[in-house]
């Protein structure tokens, strides 16, 4: 266990299929192996357990993000590194959550829409294009790109390791963690 760990929320935002969950899983494994206390709040898991009954209207999406932000705030103030993987399409609610938490690193997981559609293992984009899913972010609902993210991961150009190292470097730079960068492995997002 790492002594005197500082809590922080690492908030990964981006389109569905951009690579948020993959990066979170990679970071979780790496940070846990070094003895850090980690919790992961994944958008899909939170919707099933904490936000059941919420729709995909703007009001309900904002409420979902507020709930995730509340849990992340509690964990962060108790010196846990919180990895949040959630689309969170609207800037204003991301800013609200950031201000509440304080110790907050915004990570924009950036991949072009066409790349996200190619990676669509759940078939959600196909259903949205067919009109079976309404208010789908990137298709018929807005995604507001972060204006000044703390870290930007371009997952159509970088390996998982390169993206994770950007985040780990930011953690170290801001004094939340000490680590040695991971070797540049050959895994690539196209194989998600």
C-alpha positions, 0 to 999 in steps of 0.5 A, a space after each residue: 500500500 502506498 503511504 499518504 496517497 492523495 485522492 484525485 478523480 481522473 474523469 475520462 470523457 469521450 464518445 462511446 467507443 473512444 476507448 475510455 473503459 479500455 484506458 481505465 482498465 489499463 490504468 486500474 491494473 497498473 496503479 493497483 499493482 503499485 499499491 494505490 487505492 483505486 475505484 472505478 466508476 464506469 458509466 454503464 455499471 453506474 447506470 445499472 446500479 445507481 442511476 436506474 430509471 434515468 432516461 437519456 434526456 439532457 436533464 437525466 444525463 446531467 443527474 447521472 453525472 451529478 450522481 457519479 460526481 458525488 460518489 467520486 467526490 466522497 472517494 476522492 476526499 478519502 484519498 482514493 484515486 477514482 477512475 471515471 469512465 463516462 461519456 458526459 457529453 455536456 461541458 457545463 455539468 463536467 465543470 460543475 462536477 470538477 468544481 465540486 471535487 477539486 482534485 480533478 483531472 479531465 481526460 478527453 479520450 478523442 477518437 473520430 466518430 467513424 472510428 468509434 462506429 467501427 469499434 462498436 462492439 455493442 451495436 449501439 451506433 448501428 441502432 442509433 443510425 437505424 433510429 432504434 435508439 434516440 438521443 445517442 451522443 454523436 449521432 442525434 445528440 450533442 457531444 461538447 468537446 472539452 475546451 482545455 482538458 488536462 490530458 488528451 488521448 488520441 486513441 486512433 493514433 496512440 497505443 493504449 500504453 501511450 494514452 495511459 502514460 499521458 495520464 500517469 505522467 499528469 498524475 505524477 506532475 501534479 503530485 498524485 502518484 509516483 511511478 515509472 512509465 510503462 514500456 511501449 507495448 504494441 497493443 492498439 485500440 483497433 483491436 478493442 
